């Protein structure tokens, strides 16, 4: 809601908000002592777009990074598509996670990395997590890697904190603008880990408008 009002009513381009989100999430990851390699798992929405931004900033810090995308690049849209094209043209390694062979590559990358960035599913997810998303979440949880979740652990209902069948168990979560309502659920902490709230550059006037709605 906050970011949509910033875009539609205050002329803030969504790609700027995404840039700020990814850059600040990267800063917090580096503050955790991350040296790499980092494995970033991206969905096809804006959460994945944040992951693409993080990949670029990690690469700029000479942190080895690899991206797995649970989507066809043709499915990407808007700001996520823009940032995908940037990492593609920058030569940052990525592959689509859509087959048994790519799943084996993903498992191998999990075994070699220092951190995993969960940029799979954002606040708009609903219904039970199934298919490749369920498989990937379970593989990440079974690994010994530290996980940073972008905005919310994939598989959590942001309003209730309930788990939608399966959910990432993160070492830390970088959420944007404000804590999500679901984080007040005591049972959510095992999945969020330490919660960091990051600024994405939303104008202060947006919050005044929300208060007056």
N, C-alpha and C positions, 0 to 999 in steps of 0.2 A: 504493500500500500504506500509506504513512505517513498520508495524509489519511483513508483508509478506517478505519484503526485509531482515529484521533482521533475520528471520527464515531461509530463503533459501540461502542467500548470506553471512551471518555472523555467522551462526551456533548457534544462540540463540534459545534454545528450547521454543516452544510456551507456554509450561506450566509455564515457568519462567515469561514470559511476563504477563500471566494471574494471576499468584501469585502476582506480583508487582501491577497490576491494582486493584485487589480486596483488597489487603492490604492498598493501598493508598486511595482507595475509603472509606474503613472502617475508616481510620484515619480522613478523612474529615467529615464523618458522626458523629463521636464522638466529633469532634471540634464544631459541631452545638449544642451540649448539649444533644445528644441522650442518654436516659436512658433505653429505651425499654418499652414494647416489640417491636420487629421489625418484620415486615412481609415482606418476600422477595419473589417476584414473578419472576420465572425463565422461559425463553423460552428454546428451545432445542439447540441453537447455543452457540457461545463463549460468548455472552452477559449473557446468563444464567450461563455459567461457572464462569464468574466474580462474579455472585451472590452467587454461592456455596462457593467460596473463602471468600466472605464477611461474610457468615453465620459462617464459622469456626472461623474467627478472632473476630467476635462479641461474639461468644460463649466463646472464650478465655478471653474476657473482662467481662465475667459474665453478658452479656446482653441477656435477653431472646429473642429467635429468632425462627421463624417458616417459613418453605419454602412451597410454592405451585408451582408445576411444570406443565406447560402447555405442556406436552409431556409424552409419555411413556418412562420410563428409557431406554428401549431397543433402542429408537431412538437417544439417546445421543451418541456422537462420540468424539474421540480424547481427547483433554485437558478438555473439559466440562465433559466427561465421567469420567475421572480420578478424578476430583474434586467432582463430584456427589458421587462416591464411597467412598471418604474420609468422606463426611458428613454423608452418610448412615452408615458407620461403626463406626462413632463417636457418633451415637445415637441422632443426631440433628433432631428434628421432621420435617417431610415433608409428603406431600401427593400430589397425582396427581389431577389436576383440570380438570376433564373431564366428569362430570355428574352433574345433578341437585342437588344431595345430596352434592357433593363436592363444588358446587357453594354456597350452603347455609353455609357450613363450612367456606368458604372463606369470606362471608359477616360477619359471626360472628367474625372471626379473625380480619377483618378490624375494627369492632366496638371496639375491645379491645386493638389495638396496638397504639403505640406512633408514629412510622414512618413506611412508606412503601418504600421498595427498588424496583424500577422498573428495572428489568434485563430481560425484555421480548424480545425486538426486537432491534437489533443493526443497524449499518450503512448500512447493505446489504439489508434492507427491501425495497420492491418496490410494487406498486399497492395498491389498497384500502384495509384498514384493515377490516377484516370480522370475523364472527364466534365468537369463544370463546375469541379470542384476543380483539375484539371490545367490547364484554360484560365486560371483566375484566377491560379494560382501563376505560370504562364508570363508572363502580362501584368504582374504585379508585378515579376518579375525583369527584364523588358525595359524597365521604367520607370527613371527616374533618381532615384527617391525613396529616402531612407533607410528601412529597415524595422526595426521592433522585433518580434521574435517572442516570443509568450507561451508560456513553459515550454519549448517545443522548436520548431525550425523545422518548419512543416507539410510533411510528406513524408519525414521522417527517422524511422528506427526508433530508439527511445530506448535500446534495449539494445545495439545493434551500431553505431549511427552510419551504417548503410547507407542509401542513398537509394532510396526506393520508386518509382522511375521518374522522378519530378521532385520538386524540393524548393525551398522558399524560400531565397534567399540574403540573410541578414539582416545589417544593420550591427551589431546587438547582439541578444542573447537574454536575457530575464529568466526564469530558471528558479527553481523554488520548492523550498525546504527544502534541497536538495543538488543538485550537478551530476548529470546523468544519465550512466549508464554509457557510453552511446554517444558522449559527448563526448570520451572518451579515444581514440577513433578519429581519427588525425591528419587524415584526409580530411574530418572533420566541420567543421573550423574555417572552411572557405570558406562554409559555410552558417550556422553559429551566429554568426559574428563574435565580438565581445567578449561573454563570458558573465558575467552578474551573477546572484548567488544571493540571492534575496529570502526573508525570513521571512514565514510566513502565520499565525503564532500557534499552531502545534502544540505542545501541552504537552511539556515535557522528558521526562516520564514515558513518553511514547510511544516515544521512542528507547531508553530503558532496556528497555522491553518487547520491542522488536525485537531487541535484542542478545541477549536471553535466549530467543528463539524457537528 
